[in-house]
């Protein structure tokens, strides 16, 4: 805890000013986004997210290179809401997200404008989801990012990947690149699991399968404010080589990619 800012009136006021500035930025930019064609809005998303990253005090470190093949799908573990801002800033791409998000007030509309592909993960809708994603992914030149865990975690582990998200990879020309992402303090030192769960991760305790539980669960915007008050953190992104997936079914693809991401994440998260 010594590496965290002490929660006092000065940090709280500072975070409140940043939080208000964030919402002013959102309100000012919404009319711009409304008028933009979708293809231009996708390119504008990194600019939009850059403001949040700076206001939250997030530092981004990237190891490895993005694969040059297209269409390209990046799969990553998922710890908090901040990956929604950091990943587009780094990769200039968009996301594959769960269908429920499409109906979220304001967020769903902005996400659609930013090129997010919404997928119904129910097995009974797998065929329709496959057609939607295949058509969308084949038509874009930027990478699409997916969180196959289906939710955030406390950062202590990587959940099994949902195989339904890989229906569109079977027998396709899509290159899939795994990526392991972990958090550190801004000076590069490690964050212990309990502190990570309490202050940096964003997840539902009821869905947590192992590791520490957070003492206070916050909403997505509550977590943004909390990180602003703490002074931010570092997101370390490690891009890994795309594995050969030809001939595998969706379950084998999910298991292969989960093992690659999980092994690398567990190697890096506590590394000094």
N, C-alpha and C positions, 0 to 999 in steps of 0.2 A: 504493500500500500504506500510505501515511501515514495514511489515514483509517480503517484497520482497527485493531482492538485488537491489541496485541502478544500473541502466544500465550505466556503465562507460567503459573506455578503458580496464581496468584490467579484468573485468568480460567478456567482449567481446573476448579478447585475450585468456582467460582461456577456454571459451566455444569453440573457434575455435580449440584449441589444442585437447580438448576432442572430438570434432566432427571429426577431422582428425583421431584421434586414433580409433574412432568407425569404420570409413571406412577402415582403415588398418586392423582392426580385421575382418571385413566382407570379405575383399579380401583374407586374409590369410586362413580363415576357409572355403571358398567356395570349394577349391579342396578337402578338407576333407569330406565335405558334399556330393560332387559328387560321391565319392568312397563308401560312406556308403549305405548299404541296407536301405530301407525305415523304417523298424521296429527299426533299431538302430538309424537312424536319428531323429526319434520321441523322443527317450530317450535323444538324444544329444541336442534337442531344448532348454531345460532349461539352459544348459551351455552356449549356444549361446546367449540367451536372458539375462543371468546374467551380461554379459559385458555391455550391453546397460543400464540396470538398475543402475549399479554402476557408469557408466560414466554420466548418467543423474541425479544422486543424488536422486534416488527414494527409499523411505522407505516403506516397506509393513507390515501391521498389519492385522492379521486374527483373526476373532471371530467365534466360532462354529467349527464343524467338518464335514469333507466330508463324505457323506453316503457311506457305504461299499458295497452296492448292485451294480452289474454290469449286463447289460450295464447301464451306468449312463450318463445322460445329465445334464449339469449345465446351467441355463439361468440367464443372468445378464443384468443390464442396461449398457449403453455404453456412455462414456464421451469423451475419447480421444484415440489416437493411442497407448498410453502406456499400455493399457490393453492387447494388443497383446504380450507384453513382460512380464508383471507381472503375468498374469494368468498361463501360462505354467510353470513359475518358481515355483509357489506355488503348483499347482495341478499335474504337470508332465503329462499334457494331451495335446490335440490339439483342433481344432476349426471346426465348421460348418460355412462356409462363402458363400457369394453371388458369383454366377457363373462368374460375370464380373471380379472378382479379379484374376481368373485363367489366364487371358490374360495380366495381368500387367507385364511389363518387369522386369525380375529378381525376383521380389516379388512373382509373381505367381508360378514360378518354385520352389523357395525355400519353399514356403508354401506347395506345393504338396509333396515335399520331407519330410516335417515335419508332414505329415499325415493329412493336412487340407482337409476336404470334401467340395467340391464345389456344391452348390445347385442352380438350376434355379428356381427363386421364381415366375415366371409367372404362373398364374393359369392353363394355357393350357398345361404346362409341369409338373404339380403336380404329375401325376402318375409315370413318369420317375424319378423324384426327390425322390419320396417315395422309390422306389426300390433301388436306389443308396445309400441313407442314411441308410435304414434298413440293407442292406447287410454289409455296412462298420461298423456301430455301433455295430452290433452283433459280429463282428470278433475281436474287440479290448478290452483290459482289462483296459485301461486307460480312464478317463472321457473325454467326448467331451463337448466343451463349445460353446454356441451359443448366439448371441446378437439379440433377437427377435424384437428390435426396427427397425432394418434394417439400422441404421445410428447412428452417434454420435449426442449428444445434447449439449446445453450450460450448462448443469448441474442444471438447474432450475426445471426440471420435468422429468418424465419418459414417453416416447411416447407409444402409444398403440402398443401391440405386433402383428406382422404379423402372422395371423393364418396359412398361407400356410407352415410355418416352422414347424408346429406340425402335419402335415399329417402322419408322421412316428410314432407318439406317440399313435395315436388312436389304441385301441385293440392290444397293444404290451406289451412286458415285460420290456420296458425301464423305469427306475426310473428317474424322473425329479426333480432336486433339485434347488430351486430358490436361488438367491444370490443378495444381495444389496451391491453396491460398491460406495463409495464416497471419495472425496479428502479433505485433510486437509493440513495446513502448517506442516512443519517438526517438530514443537514443539507440534503438536496435536491440535492447535486452529483452529477455523472454518475459511473458506474462504467465503467472501460475494459473492453473485451471479454475480455482475458486474465484480469483480476481477477474478472470476472463468472463466467467459466467455471470458474476455480479454486476460488472460494469461495462463490458465491451460487446458481449454477445446479445442477440435478441432472439428469444425463443419461448415456446410454451412449455412450462415445466411438466405438463401432463403428457407431452409427446417425447420427453427425454428418457432415454433408455439406459444410460450409464453416465458416470461422472457426477460432478457436483450440481446441485440445484441453485438457481439464483435466489437471493433473498428477497428481491423486489422485481416483479415483472412489470415492464413498462410497455406502453403503446409504441408504435413505430415513431411517432413524432416526439413522444416522451423520451425515447432513446436518443434521438437527434439532439434534443436539448441537453440531456445528461452528458453526452460526449462533448458538446460545446463547453460545458462547465468544467469537464475534466481536462480540456486542452488538446484533445485528439489522440491519435495513435498512428502506427505505421501498418500499412497493408503490404505484405510481401507476396508477390505472385511468382510462381515457378511453373513455366510452361514446359511440358514434357513431349517427347516425340509421339506422333500418332501411331498406335499399335496396328498390326494387321488384323482386320476384322472380317475379311472375306470368308464366306461359308458359315459364319456364326449366326444363330438365331438371336432374337432380341434379349432373351434371358442370359445367354452366354456373353453377349456384348455388354450388358449391364454389369454382370459379375466381373468381367475382365477389366472394364474401366474403373469400377469401384475399387478393386484391389490396387490398381496402379495409383489412383488418387489417394486412397487411404494409407498405403505404405509410405508414400512420399510425405504426406501430411504428418503422420506420426513420427517420421524421421526428423522433420524440420521444426515442429512446434515447440519442442523443448531444447532444441540445440542452442548451445551458448554462442 
